Amino acid sequence: MPKKFLTVSKSKDVIPKILSLIDLPIEEEEIDIENALNRYTAEDVVATFDSPPFRKSLVDGFAVRSVDTKGASPGNPIPFKLLGEVHIGTFEHRRLNPSETFFIPTGGAIVDGADAVVMREYTEIHNDEVFIMKEVSNEENVLPIGEDIKKNDVILERGERITPRKIAGMRNFGVKSIRVIKPIRIGIFSTGDELRDEGPLKQGEIYDSNSYTLAAEAKQDGFIVSRYGIVKDNFESIVSMLKKSISQNNVTFMSGGTSKGNFDFTVDAINSLGKPGVVIHGMHLSPGKPTVFGIASRKLIVGFSGNPLASFLVYRNIVRTIIFKKLGLKLKKKVIFAELSENIPSRKGREEYIIGNLINKDGKNIVRPMFSESAFISPLLYGDGIITIPLMSEGLEKGERVVFELW
Amino acid sequence: MPKKFLTVSKSKDVIPKILSLIDLPIEEEEIDIENALNRYTAEDVVATFDSPPFRKSLVDGFAVRSVDTKGASPGNPIPFKLLGEVHIGTFEHRRLNPSETFFIPTGGAIVDGADAVVMREYTEIHNDEVFIMKEVSNEENVLPIGEDIKKNDVILERGERITPRKIAGMRNFGVKSIRVIKPIRIGIFSTGDELRDEGPLKQGEIYDSNSYTLAAEAKQDGFIVSRYGIVKDNFESIVSMLKKSISQNNVTFMSGGTSKGNFDFTVDAINSLGKPGVVIHGMHLSPGKPTVFGIASRKLIVGFSGNPLASFLVYRNIVRTIIFKKLGLKLKKKVIFAELSENIPSRKGREEYIIGNLINKDGKNIVRPMFSESAFISPLLYGDGIITIPLMSEGLEKGERVVFELW
């Protein structure tokens, strides 16, 4: 029969404790921006000039001195002399004199002397004369220099993930290459004599899912994964795989063998690798209480519960937070308030994670908790995100607003 | 000066029209599930057995016949004969007789004859006797067969994107390989003599951002991208690049040259490739009105506005919808209701997209529209998602609930 947990810690204590005990290599490399999608910047990226760098027209129309349009209307068209057309990407060096105009397309550079643009809809052209039928004010339809982004504004902070939109922002300033953080390596294996990788199951056996799921989560976050599959549930096999994984990776995840009859192997195996060994031995979390954190040579070893739901939630909420913080990466979560569709009972003194479905109805964001046993897989398949119930809550009531993290 | 648009279409008409005129190859391949992250399934995946496949214990405790626990309490402990321990992954073939018990860890298979499990917290062990101090009812702490997922339940629909959570679900059923849809190829280039890829800018010049951003968006969606960079703004160069891209790709994106002085080149170049040529020539959209859809040999050519914000929004809201629909892929958007922080004026008769910031405050989801000129890049850099203003709306009011798509 298993021993009881040695210690049970709060997740908010676990994170700083582990951070102080581990090292992760923070290495940088310079890559072409074309290959930078989903990487993390190793540097703040700043605007190298005011954007836009010149005054631009906001419309297709005619650049004018606004004073010359005073009183213009459909009943009182005012004639202007058309000097020509400004082309996108070129700059017109002639200066406007009174009652002169240039055609400027949207985005075109405003000619000197002009202070406004009249939309083409309010004009009529006869030969080289343009009749303006609308009065415009100073700066109307003109985009000032630096109105969008000022020189030296930070457009990407160190540690931000590079999205297509961030690429748009960097390319606006001509960025061709960028320093990014090299991904760390994570070794992952599952333990358990009941685990099968494929083929028919005997009674009581299950398929290994955690080594695949944790690998996919870690890849999604941009890390390099070595998945070692299933390891036999005995001290020697676990120690041998731990040694291999630690030598080849920066972090090791193992799953299974943390709460059951084989619990001792995991703890003993980690402890056999040297001090400090197992430093966290159970958390005030549901699901995910039987999670083990160990350290060998300042490298992190996480022993996840064999339960897929628990290991997924502990990775998402605790382990990746530790790794991101240690590397200085920014974790951007999509968090909203949503209204609970029903009561959630909870036990005071443990943090709880419940997967929920988001329902958009009658202008409301409603979250329906997917109550489940911890061995269920359906919340992972069909859920939309995670409700967190704080440590000291005694439960949440129907209609209450809760914090919901969309995944 | 540019010609006016030939026709201006509503986005809801554009999508079915284009779908009827184009072909995309829907090819499948079988891959290892380990490499399936972010691919799209080519088949429904169904549960091959009831899950869980056997009755399981929900707790660490002692399997009993519930009738034998009647009246048990701390003041009235009832003795049971301890027959042994069920190990995870094994199945105990002995059957419980009255007042016998087995220890079962969480997740362990319930022994025949037992109909409930007493948590170890309510027991005391003395040699081979277990004293039960709590009455349990029939099925208490027992997870029935198939309680999570029933055999033949669809766990992944065709066209769904494969997330780490879907991998967990498939691995529960031992899925080792999966048929996925082969990614299509998209060729992308920018046109415009004002565009530079790098180096210092002359007055009026800008850096090419669209070919990079559209490439990143398309890659994020799982397509294979050939980015051809900047093409000279003349008929011959555009035709030559279009021919090359069409021969090498399933879809071609070009950006720029749709609204400005060079508009005609785009339209003429597409039309020169054969019938039907340009089929959509402007949309009732803001930003993104000057978007061109052309067809050559039933292959789609999209002429995006040179404006990064417009081309991004048109890709997100129109073009990817077309491609996903044609391939039968499911587009999962994270959509919520949010309260507007201020009025948004709009012109009736055009659909508008406005980028916004989501602010979680006092239990409310508030969206602050980032009013911007269409040439702005800051909404892409700093926004959180997209507010859509319907075609016939005359604007939205402060405090109104709007649909907000988080990106």
Chai-1 contact restraints between the chains, C-beta under 6 A:
chainA,res_idxA,chainB,res_idxB,connection_type,confidence,min_distance_angstrom,max_distance_angstrom,comment,restraint_id
A,M1,B,F103,contact,1.0,0.0,6.0,A-B,restraint_1
A,L37,B,A216,contact,1.0,0.0,6.0,A-B,restraint_2
A,L37,B,K219,contact,1.0,0.0,6.0,A-B,restraint_3
A,L58,B,E373,contact,1.0,0.0,6.0,A-B,restraint_4
A,H87,B,G261,contact,1.0,0.0,6.0,A-B,restraint_5
A,I88,B,E194,contact,1.0,0.0,6.0,A-B,restraint_6
A,I88,B,K260,contact,1.0,0.0,6.0,A-B,restraint_7
A,G89,B,D193,contact,1.0,0.0,6.0,A-B,restraint_8
A,G89,B,E194,contact,1.0,0.0,6.0,A-B,restraint_9
A,G89,B,G204,contact,1.0,0.0,6.0,A-B,restraint_10
A,G89,B,E205,contact,1.0,0.0,6.0,A-B,restraint_11
A,T90,B,G204,contact,1.0,0.0,6.0,A-B,restraint_12
A,F91,B,Q203,contact,1.0,0.0,6.0,A-B,restraint_13
A,F91,B,G204,contact,1.0,0.0,6.0,A-B,restraint_14
A,F103,B,M1,contact,1.0,0.0,6.0,A-B,restraint_15
A,P105,B,K260,contact,1.0,0.0,6.0,A-B,restraint_16
A,P105,B,G261,contact,1.0,0.0,6.0,A-B,restraint_17
A,G107,B,A375,contact,1.0,0.0,6.0,A-B,restraint_18
A,A109,B,G204,contact,1.0,0.0,6.0,A-B,restraint_19
A,L143,B,E373,contact,1.0,0.0,6.0,A-B,restraint_20
A,D148,B,F376,contact,1.0,0.0,6.0,A-B,restraint_21
A,D148,B,I377,contact,1.0,0.0,6.0,A-B,restraint_22
A,D148,B,S378,contact,1.0,0.0,6.0,A-B,restraint_23
A,I149,B,S378,contact,1.0,0.0,6.0,A-B,restraint_24
A,I155,B,L381,contact,1.0,0.0,6.0,A-B,restraint_25
A,P164,B,T213,contact,1.0,0.0,6.0,A-B,restraint_26
A,P164,B,A216,contact,1.0,0.0,6.0,A-B,restraint_27
A,P164,B,E217,contact,1.0,0.0,6.0,A-B,restraint_28
A,P164,B,Q220,contact,1.0,0.0,6.0,A-B,restraint_29
A,R165,B,L380,contact,1.0,0.0,6.0,A-B,restraint_30
A,I167,B,Y212,contact,1.0,0.0,6.0,A-B,restraint_31
A,I167,B,T213,contact,1.0,0.0,6.0,A-B,restraint_32
A,I167,B,A216,contact,1.0,0.0,6.0,A-B,restraint_33
A,A168,B,S209,contact,1.0,0.0,6.0,A-B,restraint_34
A,A168,B,T213,contact,1.0,0.0,6.0,A-B,restraint_35
A,A168,B,P308,contact,1.0,0.0,6.0,A-B,restraint_36
A,A168,B,L380,contact,1.0,0.0,6.0,A-B,restraint_37
A,G169,B,I377,contact,1.0,0.0,6.0,A-B,restraint_38
A,G169,B,L380,contact,1.0,0.0,6.0,A-B,restraint_39
A,G169,B,L381,contact,1.0,0.0,6.0,A-B,restraint_40
A,R171,B,Y207,contact,1.0,0.0,6.0,A-B,restraint_41
A,R171,B,S209,contact,1.0,0.0,6.0,A-B,restraint_42
A,R171,B,Y212,contact,1.0,0.0,6.0,A-B,restraint_43
A,N172,B,S209,contact,1.0,0.0,6.0,A-B,restraint_44
A,N172,B,I377,contact,1.0,0.0,6.0,A-B,restraint_45
A,G174,B,E198,contact,1.0,0.0,6.0,A-B,restraint_46
A,G174,B,Y207,contact,1.0,0.0,6.0,A-B,restraint_47
A,K176,B,E198,contact,1.0,0.0,6.0,A-B,restraint_48
A,D193,B,G89,contact,1.0,0.0,6.0,A-B,restraint_49
A,E194,B,I88,contact,1.0,0.0,6.0,A-B,restraint_50
A,E194,B,G89,contact,1.0,0.0,6.0,A-B,restraint_51
A,E198,B,G174,contact,1.0,0.0,6.0,A-B,restraint_52
A,E198,B,K176,contact,1.0,0.0,6.0,A-B,restraint_53
A,Q203,B,F91,contact,1.0,0.0,6.0,A-B,restraint_54
A,G204,B,G89,contact,1.0,0.0,6.0,A-B,restraint_55
A,G204,B,T90,contact,1.0,0.0,6.0,A-B,restraint_56
A,G204,B,F91,contact,1.0,0.0,6.0,A-B,restraint_57
A,G204,B,A109,contact,1.0,0.0,6.0,A-B,restraint_58
A,E205,B,G89,contact,1.0,0.0,6.0,A-B,restraint_59
A,Y207,B,R171,contact,1.0,0.0,6.0,A-B,restraint_60
A,Y207,B,G174,contact,1.0,0.0,6.0,A-B,restraint_61
A,S209,B,A168,contact,1.0,0.0,6.0,A-B,restraint_62
A,S209,B,R171,contact,1.0,0.0,6.0,A-B,restraint_63
A,S209,B,N172,contact,1.0,0.0,6.0,A-B,restraint_64
A,Y212,B,I167,contact,1.0,0.0,6.0,A-B,restraint_65
A,Y212,B,R171,contact,1.0,0.0,6.0,A-B,restraint_66
A,T213,B,P164,contact,1.0,0.0,6.0,A-B,restraint_67
A,T213,B,I167,contact,1.0,0.0,6.0,A-B,restraint_68
A,T213,B,A168,contact,1.0,0.0,6.0,A-B,restraint_69
A,A216,B,L37,contact,1.0,0.0,6.0,A-B,restraint_70
A,A216,B,P164,contact,1.0,0.0,6.0,A-B,restraint_71
A,A216,B,I167,contact,1.0,0.0,6.0,A-B,restraint_72
A,E217,B,P164,contact,1.0,0.0,6.0,A-B,restraint_73
A,K219,B,L37,contact,1.0,0.0,6.0,A-B,restraint_74
A,Q220,B,P164,contact,1.0,0.0,6.0,A-B,restraint_75
A,K260,B,I88,contact,1.0,0.0,6.0,A-B,restraint_76
A,K260,B,P105,contact,1.0,0.0,6.0,A-B,restraint_77
A,G261,B,H87,contact,1.0,0.0,6.0,A-B,restraint_78
A,G261,B,P105,contact,1.0,0.0,6.0,A-B,restraint_79
A,P308,B,A168,contact,1.0,0.0,6.0,A-B,restraint_80
A,K334,B,L406,contact,1.0,0.0,6.0,A-B,restraint_81
A,I336,B,I336,contact,1.0,0.0,6.0,A-B,restraint_82
A,I336,B,N365,contact,1.0,0.0,6.0,A-B,restraint_83
A,F337,B,N360,contact,1.0,0.0,6.0,A-B,restraint_84
A,F337,B,G363,contact,1.0,0.0,6.0,A-B,restraint_85
A,F337,B,N365,contact,1.0,0.0,6.0,A-B,restraint_86
A,N360,B,F337,contact,1.0,0.0,6.0,A-B,restraint_87
A,G363,B,F337,contact,1.0,0.0,6.0,A-B,restraint_88
A,G363,B,R401,contact,1.0,0.0,6.0,A-B,restraint_89
A,N365,B,I336,contact,1.0,0.0,6.0,A-B,restraint_90
A,N365,B,F337,contact,1.0,0.0,6.0,A-B,restraint_91
A,E373,B,L58,contact,1.0,0.0,6.0,A-B,restraint_92
A,E373,B,L143,contact,1.0,0.0,6.0,A-B,restraint_93
A,A375,B,G107,contact,1.0,0.0,6.0,A-B,restraint_94
A,F376,B,D148,contact,1.0,0.0,6.0,A-B,restraint_95
A,I377,B,D148,contact,1.0,0.0,6.0,A-B,restraint_96
A,I377,B,G169,contact,1.0,0.0,6.0,A-B,restraint_97
A,I377,B,N172,contact,1.0,0.0,6.0,A-B,restraint_98
A,S378,B,D148,contact,1.0,0.0,6.0,A-B,restraint_99
A,S378,B,I149,contact,1.0,0.0,6.0,A-B,restraint_100
A,L380,B,R165,contact,1.0,0.0,6.0,A-B,restraint_101
A,L380,B,A168,contact,1.0,0.0,6.0,A-B,restraint_102
A,L380,B,G169,contact,1.0,0.0,6.0,A-B,restraint_103
A,L381,B,I155,contact,1.0,0.0,6.0,A-B,restraint_104
A,L381,B,G169,contact,1.0,0.0,6.0,A-B,restraint_105
A,R401,B,G363,contact,1.0,0.0,6.0,A-B,restraint_106
A,L406,B,K334,contact,1.0,0.0,6.0,A-B,restraint_107
